[in-house]
């Protein structure tokens, strides 16, 4: 089967949707399916199976900045790639984001699967509801990655939805060689902007034991201001790191902290840390709380969003109690294994086959 996965966000910029698309493509290719990813790239494509569609344009949305490609040249490259590749099925991630996914929805060169990732406030969905509904009708399968993502799109887009949570490459993270540490170490990975809550974590650091270190990965519009405001020798500002270092630091940290203030439909990064065997401390926003709610008990420490003292107390409970940390590691690994991307890939492949069979005249 020839499968096309289309991502509207630049693959040169780390992000949950980008990571999910690339991981799905790797899984499909391991199964012998000729799979390509079409997406913007601000630099060399990250994988040989990626068809770059041009550079992205940073665009403000949902309290963040999305690297999308709504320009005409990118759409022409999308059209050419869809003609050339002759995909049996096309899988669109964020189908209504301006750019290649919208273009593919208009063309509909094959059965279309649409996966919706975003949650939070998206005024455009309500303002353009009739247009969203028209685009939604062109999708042969609609998937939301969480209940929060479903709540955002179910009304404007309409139609029936499946709720399939995102997956992680479990074995990859479980096998990562831990990065060396010097004392209790907390890791943050994310864009440096208010929504991700890095400022809250930095305010919590002085409340933690003096030997606690903090690794801060990523960059963003608040990086310089935060570095000036929090001049602490215990903080190591890593900047943008590659996937190998990211995986190793996830495995090496004593705590992975996700202090986001909202707008997260699902916490894939939490599951990745759990798979790496690292206890997780996160804000108690709905998307993260659902990840932590395992059948065997809560697999992460949760703290009130935007509260440095509560966040420090939650981190302190982990680094100060080895037995509690070990318990969270055990629960986390079990929880993460249930979201192995291979299970999600099988589910998608089953629907791909059914859609392709239904598109073939009898």
C-alpha angles and dihedrals in degrees: 000000000000110000127189120198115192123198120186093203127080112264089213089070118069113242143143096250092047092050092048093051094049093046092051090049092052090050093049091049092050086058091056099257116137099238130176132183119218113199145128115275126192093202135351115350111260093227135029090239093061121103106204115221099192138274124325132238116224107238127184114238139148093359092307141073119260119203099220134159111220094152123119097246091056091052092050090051089049092052092047092049092049091051093046099045099047093205120201090214132010120210115201121199111204093001095193099052108112111258136042097356092054090047091051091049090053093049097039095191092175139357108314129223116191123198117191116204108166126099134175127048117352108162091181091068091061096038092051098034096134090052091045090052091051092051090045091057090060092061117093093199126023119199129182118196095217143003089262092054089048091052090056098051107023095085102041097037098037128188128088121317136196117213108218117166119226119261138222133217091250100184092050093059095038090055097047116125107238117247111239116259136196107213129331107340131196120198128207122186121181149080114305100241133115095262093062093056099226090142089059092053092048090052089050094053097080088056091059127084114289093246093057114117127200126211112200114194125185137036136242147147093295098049099100095043092048092049091052093047096047107044098170124148089215091068118087111196104208101179117202111348131193124247096262094053090043092055093046094049090049088055094043101048121095091217133018109208125201107178097171117161097214145299094092113127094187135359106233090157089059091055091048090055090048091051088052089056097251124136113241130221114187142162115267096246115143097256093052095040089058091053091051095048100094126169091245095049139291108323097199140039110251127203134187109271116255095014113118094188093052091047092050091050092051093049090046092055089058102043092039097052116051092187092054090047091051090049091052090049091054094047091043095054091050092047093048093048089060089062097050107153091227089070091051092046091054090052093051092045091053090055092043090056092048093049093048092048090051091051093056114089114241 
